[in-house]
Amino acid sequence: MTTSHAVEANTESDAPPASPSHGSGGLIIRQREPRNLEFPFDRLDSYLTPVESFYVRSHFHAPELQRDSYRLSVEGAVKNPLSITYEELRRLPAKTVVATLECAGNGRIFLIPQRSGAQWELGAVGNAEWTGVPLATLLNRASPGGNAREVVLEGADRGAAPEQPGPPGQISYSRSLSLDKALDDVLIAYAMNGVDLPQDHGFPVRAIVPGHYGMASVKWLTRIRVLDEQFQGYWQTTDYGYWDEVDGIPVRRPLSDIKLKSAIARPRTLEVIPGGQLYNVYGAAWTGAADVVAVEVTTDGGRTWAAAKFVDPIRPNAWRRWSYDWKTPERPGRLTLMSRATDAAGASQPDTFDERYHSYVIHHTLPIEVVVR
Amino acid sequence: MTTSHAVEANTESDAPPASPSHGSGGLIIRQREPRNLEFPFDRLDSYLTPVESFYVRSHFHAPELQRDSYRLSVEGAVKNPLSITYEELRRLPAKTVVATLECAGNGRIFLIPQRSGAQWELGAVGNAEWTGVPLATLLNRASPGGNAREVVLEGADRGAAPEQPGPPGQISYSRSLSLDKALDDVLIAYAMNGVDLPQDHGFPVRAIVPGHYGMASVKWLTRIRVLDEQFQGYWQTTDYGYWDEVDGIPVRRPLSDIKLKSAIARPRTLEVIPGGQLYNVYGAAWTGAADVVAVEVTTDGGRTWAAAKFVDPIRPNAWRRWSYDWKTPERPGRLTLMSRATDAAGASQPDTFDERYHSYVIHHTLPIEVVVR
């Protein structure tokens, strides 16, 4: 073992290497296969999340579908079952919407004790412009029967159920929506920020269900089934479900709407911040319900709160970035920052996690601990 | 749902907000409690990892020890058992060494299928300057008996064993070393990069075992026990162990030496890189055995390799950063980069993971997938 009482000058405090060019994008690996990749949320700097920075949530190995052989069927409780090709879909009248997708487990790393599932921190969320055909267009052509109640969206991705209770053998990734929601604003999308969907985001076609957690926006969508009954698939009973209560009796329900939330992008956890200066606290806020109308920031662990300014206008189901100039304290120490959003109905983010959701819907005020020096 | 066929100009591609000042440091949360925090390895830019960026690996809740009441005992198979205070320790002749610590599970996220344990990507590694008293000084004062064989380092952190088979009730974090290693270069450290150890790094006193995976460098060190026999504690039999083989029979052994490894800090996974330009590929290489003498980089998934240049000199048990100027291809596409280190004994990193280690010692060439555009 070599010992040294001082590190040589040439290695002690050197500048970053001269770098002729560096790239953009890049994701934090939370699981390598199936791919579960997180947007480094501290890099938030645009309204639309670039495609290459958009978080990836996959339940099974990504299927490799081909444009030429792709078919989307609309079947079940309909008068005119359909099977349409990719080219046919592209020729139908299209619509473009901006929508924020958030994984229902985003923020899970904040839960103590640790819960099973991908250990997302802040960045399993993104905001993009989606282009495609309204699901209503396809449903109206297929003509649901008079007793139709739900629409099941089924992806081409398949595998063993990851948790118990799970059915034997392989299952596909399938989720249902009420017929009302399906006819309202759901998009059968083929483009994201103006380019064809990448494979990780559901190429060639995925659903976009504005206002619902990302699990509803089924990727690699190949089958749409209309049902006269309530769907009881694995991905809304065992997984992506929660315990509601009817007359004191717990009942299992599928997760759906994105709950009101805000998150701090900068500073990062344990960032070291100079004292006695202005620091730009920066983040985003979103909800699947009423519009976000206010964000407050605390820099003293919740004792006092100050209003942040919005960077973006209100657009339903899309996030609004916000910003707050913080005069950092002169005195060194550890501080806890939090942000808190309020919506147009007057509701604010809760202070604590709602345990009925077990490992999902982590939308309470999340503590970001920083070091002032 | 509001729809829009084009995003308004004021929100489409805006620059990052004017930020009066931003801080340094910041860690990726892999587990919040106990704290397991990863250095964002793509931020590598100094030989010594700043204290606030150094990865944190904790097995139990961090104990809050006080300087005034702190005692370190040296006991067991010794002629003169000791109990020394923090102040006494600080008055003994000190030594300062630079050593790289790497968690034995660093890179676990690259293993398919996923293994249990903290899902480290690249940054459960850091290089720091450690100051303290040689363990040999304390052992020589205590005077081990003639049959002494091992030295057990015990931390003040306690809790239930996380995996099976585990003993009932609470256990402390304890690891043993051979008496030879303990008398060689192990440090009983109280400072890191010239400042007192922070709580997350073992305040007030921890062991530093140069060349061994981080699990050997016991934090919150309060007891040193000399044994006449081989120690069979949980943290080297059930956990932090691997399957060796004797005459065809698998036998359990504790992990020890850091294996030869290199890692790419930049580009990051799925970084988007401009084509037809120079890109500075940058990383570090380290080993607990013979010195690292060469690093090669492939930018075509392993077909061809080119030599990188070292940024740092050789210093045993400390990393060497390296750099390689890559002329990126004109043609867009996805490419896989890897780096491969060679040591002074002529050994190189393997191409594949050695399954005997199950979820540890991930030191093969790790693929970094990037997008050229």
Interface residues (C-beta under 8 A of the other chain):
Chain A: M1 T2 T3 S4 H5 A6 V7 E8 N10 T11 E12 S13 D14 A15 P16 P17 A18 S19 P20 S21 H22 G23 S24 G25 G26 L27 I28 I29 R30 Q31 R32 E33 L37 P40 D42 D45 S46 Y47 L48 P50 E52 K95 T96 V97 V98 I109 F110 L111 I112 P113 Q114 Q119 E121 E129 D184 D185 P210 G211 R266 P267 R268 T269 L270 E271 V272 I273 P274 Q277 L278 Y279 N280 Y282 V311 D312 P313 R315 P316 N317 S323 D325 V370 V371
Chain B: M1 T2 T3 S4 H5 A6 V7 E8 N10 T11 E12 S13 D14 A15 P16 P17 A18 S19 P20 S21 H22 G23 S24 G25 G26 L27 I28 I29 R30 Q31 R32 E33 L37 P40 D42 D45 S46 Y47 L48 P50 E52 K95 T96 V97 V98 I109 F110 L111 I112 P113 Q114 Q119 E121 E129 D184 D185 P210 G211 R266 P267 R268 T269 L270 E271 V272 I273 P274 Q277 L278 Y279 N280 Y282 V311 D312 P313 R315 P316 N317 S323 D325 V370 V371
